[in-house]
């Protein structure tokens, strides 16, 4: 067996490591350690019909690691501005006590009403301001946890601890994929590096690796080894395939009972289909210049993130079920120099994110595609002062923050929930991570307390069977 695996690993036959891993995962044929019990159930990624009528069929999550400052972007607080410089009258939990202050910090940016709905948006988000009538802005998200990782786990897996399947894994477990020649769950990472907590953001947890996110490289070539080198094309490739087929037959004679593995490795026809599909999906050359400008591909500031947003649209257009975009590290974690750093984050992401919603709507895809924008926490209304006022930042705040949803059955032009007069805590219609997940599953046609996976001797749920509610008020 080792000789066969070495042969596959060392010879570029046009299959590629990503394609091979995907095909093996698709039939649950990746090696499993002997001490891990095998689940007797059969799993696949064939498209499945949900038990109830669904409003959404796919989702794109624009995850903003680090905690965007809601009081500077999406949740204006006149009282905070009016009393800026005064001491906050309530209790605050700080992440960095040595840099803490109780001095209220009014937003340096102005807010204006936009759209028919009159949603108030910061001047830092001029492009988001153009799509507010298609968006539901939730101003009452909360995890009640100030740390990045536990809040990320809560928002992405349903519990404030690592090791559980990511949201994308649950969606693909429940619904499979409409694209059998592309991964069901795709992760688009930033060329600046992985987000905080790395690959655990798209882990399958205790589910089969079939449901793990497939990472597409952030730079060209986005999938390595899709094409064989020139010296292996044509006759050399044919001979290599014939040799591999003979190894398969020999292994089958010596190890009966592994027919599925042998058949799958030998099935280069399907691998070729995936090669062509992946290359076509990631090729933007056929997009119009107007579309490229819409996403900001003509501007060095927005080009990279815009490219990934456009790829995300192309993937769901071709049947991929769940696509998640990450930023490098946690760029929204603005503990200092808020005036400069927050503006930089917005310039990178605002235009591409708004373009994604506009483009999906223009193509008739927004109706069935959920778009999510948001991070794991918000920021405190007080200053984290580093000396000069222009260097001031904001500490973590898990008690109240903002996210937005569009498409997939969401009622546009809507504001839901509210934080207190300073933007510290969610006080009106609070939405927890469990509420968020229950709501998403409902849009996909599933009840959060019925979609379950048996692991570790018990039935597991995305909502972890905790008290939660479906936020039907935001449905169209």
C-alpha positions in Angstrom: 0.0 0.0 0.0 2.8 2.4 0.8 4.3 2.0 -2.7 0.9 3.0 -4.2 0.5 6.0 -2.0 4.1 7.1 -2.7 3.4 6.7 -6.4 0.3 8.9 -6.1 2.1 11.5 -4.0 5.2 11.8 -6.2 3.7 11.8 -9.7 1.8 14.8 -11.0 -0.8 13.0 -13.0 -3.1 16.0 -13.2 -5.1 14.9 -10.1 -3.6 17.2 -7.5 -3.5 16.7 -3.7 -6.6 18.7 -3.1 -8.6 16.8 -5.7 -7.4 13.4 -4.4 -8.2 14.3 -0.8 -11.6 15.5 -1.8 -12.4 12.4 -3.7 -11.2 10.1 -0.9 -13.2 12.2 1.6 -16.2 11.9 -0.6 -16.4 8.2 0.0 -15.1 8.2 3.6 -11.8 6.6 2.4 -9.3 8.6 4.2 -7.4 6.5 6.8 -8.9 6.4 10.2 -6.7 5.6 13.3 -7.4 2.1 14.7 -8.4 3.5 18.1 -11.2 5.6 16.6 -14.5 3.7 16.3 -16.0 3.8 12.8 -19.5 5.2 12.4 -21.6 2.5 10.8 -23.8 5.1 9.0 -23.2 5.9 5.4 -22.4 9.5 4.6 -22.2 11.3 1.3 -22.5 14.8 -0.2 -25.4 14.1 -2.5 -27.9 16.9 -2.5 -30.6 16.3 0.2 -34.1 17.6 0.6 -34.7 19.3 4.0 -37.7 18.1 6.0 -39.4 21.5 5.7 -39.6 24.1 2.9 -36.3 26.0 2.7 -35.8 29.7 1.9 -32.0 29.3 1.5 -30.0 26.8 -0.5 -26.5 28.2 0.0 -24.6 30.6 2.3 -21.6 32.9 2.1 -20.1 34.0 5.4 -17.9 37.1 5.5 -16.3 36.5 8.8 -14.6 39.5 10.3 -12.1 38.3 12.9 -11.2 40.6 15.7 -14.5 42.3 16.5 -15.6 45.3 14.3 -16.4 48.3 16.4 -20.2 48.5 16.1 -20.5 51.9 17.7 -18.3 53.3 15.0 -19.8 51.5 12.1 -23.4 50.3 12.5 -24.8 51.3 15.8 -24.8 55.1 16.3 -25.0 56.3 19.9 -25.7 60.1 20.3 -25.5 59.8 24.1 -22.1 58.3 23.8 -20.9 61.2 21.6 -22.6 63.8 23.9 -20.9 62.4 27.0 -17.6 61.6 25.4 -14.8 62.1 27.9 -17.0 61.4 31.0 -16.7 58.3 33.1 -18.9 55.4 32.1 -21.6 55.0 34.9 -21.8 51.2 34.9 -19.6 48.2 35.4 -17.2 47.0 32.6 -15.3 43.8 32.2 -11.9 44.5 30.6 -9.7 42.2 28.7 -6.6 44.4 29.3 -7.0 46.0 32.7 -3.5 47.6 32.6 -4.7 49.7 29.6 -8.2 50.2 30.8 -10.2 53.4 31.2 -13.7 54.3 32.1 -13.7 57.4 29.8 -16.4 57.3 27.3 -15.1 57.5 23.7 -17.6 59.0 21.2 -17.2 57.9 17.6 -14.9 60.1 15.5 -17.1 59.4 12.5 -20.5 60.7 11.5 -23.6 58.7 10.7 -26.3 59.3 8.1 -29.6 57.7 7.1 -29.6 55.7 3.9 -32.0 53.8 1.7 -35.8 53.8 1.8 -35.5 52.2 5.3 -33.5 55.1 6.7 -30.8 52.9 8.2 -28.1 54.9 10.0 -24.6 54.0 8.8 -21.2 55.3 9.4 -19.3 57.3 6.8 -16.7 54.5 6.9 -19.1 52.2 5.1 -20.3 54.2 2.0 -20.8 51.0 -0.1 -22.8 49.2 2.6 -25.0 52.3 2.8 -26.0 51.4 -0.8 -27.4 48.0 0.0 -29.2 48.7 3.3 -32.6 48.0 1.8 -31.5 44.4 1.1 -30.0 43.9 4.6 -31.2 43.0 8.1 -28.9 44.7 10.6 -28.9 42.9 13.9 -27.7 45.3 16.6 -28.2 43.0 19.5 -25.8 40.1 18.9 -24.0 38.8 22.1 -21.8 36.0 23.3 -21.2 37.4 26.8 -17.6 36.4 26.3 -14.9 38.9 25.7 -12.1 36.6 24.5 -11.6 36.1 20.8 -11.3 32.3 20.6 -14.2 31.3 22.9 -16.5 33.8 21.1 -15.3 32.6 17.7 -16.1 29.0 18.8 -19.5 30.1 20.0 -20.3 31.9 16.7 -18.8 29.3 14.5 -19.5 26.0 16.3 -22.2 26.5 18.9 -20.1 26.2 22.0 -17.4 28.2 23.6 -14.8 25.4 23.4 -12.8 23.9 20.6 -13.2 20.6 18.9 -16.8 20.9 17.5 -17.8 21.0 13.8 -18.0 24.4 12.2 -21.2 25.9 10.9 -20.2 24.9 7.3 -19.8 21.3 8.4 -23.3 21.2 9.9 -24.8 22.8 6.7 -23.1 20.3 4.4 -23.9 17.4 6.7 -27.6 18.4 6.6 -27.9 19.3 2.9 -25.0 17.8 0.9 -24.0 19.6 -2.2 -25.5 20.6 -5.5 -22.1 20.5 -7.1 -20.7 17.0 -7.2 -17.6 18.1 -9.1 -16.7 20.9 -6.5 -16.2 20.8 -2.7 -19.4 21.4 -0.8 -17.8 23.6 1.8 -15.1 26.0 0.6 -12.8 28.2 2.7 -11.2 31.3 1.1 -8.3 32.5 3.3 -6.4 35.8 3.2 -2.9 36.0 1.6 -1.8 37.7 4.8 -2.2 34.5 6.7 -4.8 32.4 8.4 -7.3 33.9 10.9 -6.7 33.5 14.6 -7.2 29.9 15.7 -6.3 28.7 12.2 -7.8 25.6 10.7 -10.1 25.0 13.6 -12.3 27.7 12.0 -13.3 25.2 9.3 -12.8 21.9 11.2 -15.3 19.0 10.9 -14.8 18.2 14.6 -16.1 14.8 15.4 -17.9 14.5 12.1 -16.3 12.5 9.2 -13.6 14.5 7.3 -16.1 14.5 4.4 -17.6 17.6 6.0 -14.4 19.6 6.6 -13.9 22.8 4.8 -11.7 22.7 1.7 -9.2 25.5 1.6 -8.6 27.3 -1.7 -5.2 29.0 -1.7 -5.3 32.8 -1.5 -2.9 33.2 -4.4 -2.5 31.8 -7.8 -2.4 29.0 -8.5 -5.3 28.6 -6.1 -5.2 24.8 -6.4 -1.8 23.3 -6.8 -1.0 20.5 -9.3 -4.2 20.6 -11.2 -2.2 20.2 -14.5 0.5 17.6 -15.1 3.9 19.0 -16.1 4.7 19.0 -19.8 7.0 16.0 -19.5 4.2 13.8 -18.1 1.5 14.8 -20.6 0.2 12.5 -23.3 1.8 9.1 -23.6 3.8 9.3 -20.3 0.5 10.0 -18.4 -1.3 7.2 -20.2 1.5 4.7 -19.2 1.5 6.0 -15.6 -2.3 5.5 -15.4 -2.0 2.0 -16.8 0.8 1.2 -14.3 -1.4 2.5 -11.4 -4.3 0.4 -12.6 -2.1 -2.7 -12.5 -1.0 -1.8 -9.0 -4.7 -1.4 -8.1 -5.6 -4.9 -9.5 -2.6 -6.4 -7.7 -3.6 -4.8 -4.4 -7.2 -6.0 -4.9 -6.1 -9.6 -5.3 -3.9 -9.4 -2.2 -6.4 -7.5 -0.1 -10.0 -8.4 -0.9 -12.7 -6.3 0.6 -11.2 -2.9 -0.4 -13.1 -2.6 -3.7 -14.3 0.9 -2.9 -10.9 2.3 -2.3 -9.4 0.7 -5.4 -12.3 1.8 -7.6 -12.1 5.3 -6.3 -8.4 5.7 -6.7 -8.7 4.3 -10.3 -11.6 6.7 -11.2 -9.6 9.4 -12.9 -12.5 10.2 -15.1 -14.3 11.8 -12.1 -11.1 13.5 -11.0 -10.8 15.0 -14.4 -14.3 16.4 -14.1 -13.3 18.1 -10.8 -10.2 19.5 -12.3 -12.1 21.1 -15.1 -14.9 22.4 -12.8 -12.4 23.8 -10.2 -10.3 25.6 -12.9 -13.4 27.0 -14.5 -15.0 28.2 -11.2 -11.8 30.0 -10.2 -11.1 31.6 -13.6 -12.3 35.2 -13.6 -11.3 36.0 -17.1 -14.8 35.6 -18.4 -16.2 38.2 -16.0 -17.1 41.5 -17.5 -15.0 44.6 -16.8 -18.1 46.2 -15.2 -18.4 43.2 -12.7 -14.7 43.4 -11.9 -15.0 47.1 -11.2 -18.1 46.5 -9.1 -16.0 44.3 -6.8 -13.1 46.7 -6.8 -10.6 44.6 -8.8 -9.3 47.7 -10.4 -8.2 49.2 -7.0 -5.1 47.7 -5.2 -6.9 48.4 -1.8 -9.9 46.2 -2.7 -8.5 43.9 -5.4 -7.7 41.0 -3.2 -10.8 40.8 -1.0 -12.9 41.7 -4.0 -11.4 38.8 -5.9 -12.4 36.4 -3.2 -15.9 37.8 -2.9 -16.3 37.3 -6.7 -15.0 33.7 -6.4 -17.5 33.1 -3.7 -20.3 34.2 -6.0 -19.1 31.9 -8.7 -18.9 29.0 -6.4 -22.5 29.2 -5.1 -23.6 29.9 -8.6 -22.2 26.4 -9.5 -23.8 24.7 -6.6 -21.3 24.9 -3.7 -23.3 24.9 -0.5 -21.2 27.0 2.0 -18.4 29.4 1.4 -16.6 31.3 4.1 -14.1 34.2 3.7 -11.6 35.0 6.4 -9.3 38.0 7.0 -5.8 37.5 8.2 -5.2 37.4 11.9 -7.8 39.6 13.5 -7.5 42.9 11.7 -10.6 44.4 13.4 -9.0 44.0 16.8 -8.4 47.7 17.2 -6.9 48.2 20.7 -5.0 51.2 19.5 -5.0 53.8 16.8 -8.7 53.2 16.0 -8.9 56.1 13.7 -6.4 54.7 11.3 -6.9 51.0 11.7 -10.6 50.8 11.5 -10.7 52.9 8.4 -8.1 50.6 6.8 -10.3 47.5 7.5 -13.3 49.2 6.0 -11.5 50.3 2.8 -10.4 46.7 2.3 -13.8 45.0 2.8 -16.7 47.5 2.4 -16.9 47.7 -1.4 -16.4 44.0 -2.1 -18.9 42.9 0.5 -21.6 45.3 -0.9 -20.7 44.2 -4.4 -21.4 40.6 -3.5 -24.9 41.4 -2.4 -25.6 43.6 -5.5 -24.2 41.0 -7.8 -26.2 38.1 -6.3 -29.3 40.2 -6.5 -28.7 41.1 -10.1 -28.3 37.4 -11.0 -31.4 36.2 -9.1 -29.2 34.4 -6.6 -29.8 36.5 -3.5 -33.3 35.1 -3.0 -31.8 31.7 -2.1 -28.3 32.6 -0.9 -27.7 33.8 2.6 -24.9 36.4 3.0 -23.5 37.0 6.5 -21.2 39.8 7.7 -19.9 40.0 11.2 -17.3 39.1 13.8 -17.3 37.3 17.1 -17.4 40.4 19.4 -17.7 44.2 19.3 -15.8 46.9 21.1 -16.4 48.8 24.3 -17.7 52.4 24.4 -14.8 53.5 26.5 -11.3 54.4 25.4 -8.4 52.0 25.7 -6.0 55.0 25.8 -2.4 54.7 24.7 -1.5 58.3 25.4 -2.3 60.7 22.6 -6.0 60.9 21.8 -5.4 60.0 18.2 -3.8 56.7 19.3 -6.8 55.6 21.4 -8.5 52.3 20.7 -11.3 50.1 22.1 -11.2 46.9 24.2 -13.2 43.7 23.6 -17.0 43.6 24.1 -18.9 40.4 23.9 -22.0 41.8 25.6 -23.4 43.6 22.5 -22.4 44.0 18.9 -23.7 44.1 15.3 -23.9 41.7 12.4 -25.9 41.8 9.2 -27.7 39.2 7.0 -29.0 39.5 3.5 -30.9 37.2 1.1 -32.1 33.6 1.7 -35.4 34.6 3.2 -34.2 37.6 5.2 -36.3 40.7 5.3 -34.3 43.6 3.9 -34.3 47.1 5.1 -34.7 45.9 8.7 -33.0 46.8 12.0 -33.4 44.2 14.7 -32.6 44.6 18.4 -30.6 47.3 20.2 -27.8 47.9 22.6 -28.0 50.4 25.5 -27.5 54.1 25.1 -23.7 53.6 25.1 -23.6 50.5 22.9 -22.3 48.3 25.7 -24.9 45.6 26.2 -27.7 44.1 24.1 -30.9 45.2 25.8 -33.6 44.9 23.2 -34.4 41.5 21.5 -30.9 40.1 22.2 -29.7 37.5 19.8 -27.3 34.8 21.1 -25.0 32.6 19.0 -27.6 29.8 19.5 -30.4 32.0 18.3 -28.3 32.9 15.3 -27.7 29.2 14.5 -31.3 28.2 15.1 -32.4 30.9 12.7 -30.0 29.9 10.0 -31.1 26.2 10.2 -34.7 27.3 10.0 -34.0 29.2 6.8 -32.4 26.0 5.4 -35.5 24.0 6.3 -34.3 22.3 9.5 -35.4 22.5 13.1 -32.4 23.2 15.3 -33.5 20.6 17.9 -34.0 17.9 15.3 -30.9 18.2 13.2 -28.5 16.0 15.2 -25.3 13.9 14.8 -24.5 11.0 17.1 -21.1 11.3 18.6 -19.4 10.4 21.9 -22.4 8.4 23.0 -25.0 11.1 22.6 -26.9 13.1 20.1 -25.1 16.4 19.3 -26.8 19.6 17.9 -25.4 22.8 16.5 -27.3 24.6 19.1 -26.2 22.0 21.7 -29.8 21.6 22.7 -29.5 24.9 24.7 -32.5 27.3 25.1 -32.7 29.3 22.0 -35.2 30.7 19.6 -35.7 31.2 15.9 -35.7 34.9 15.2 -38.7 34.8 12.8 -39.1 38.6 13.0 -36.3 39.0 10.5 -37.8 36.7 7.9 -39.3 38.1 4.7 
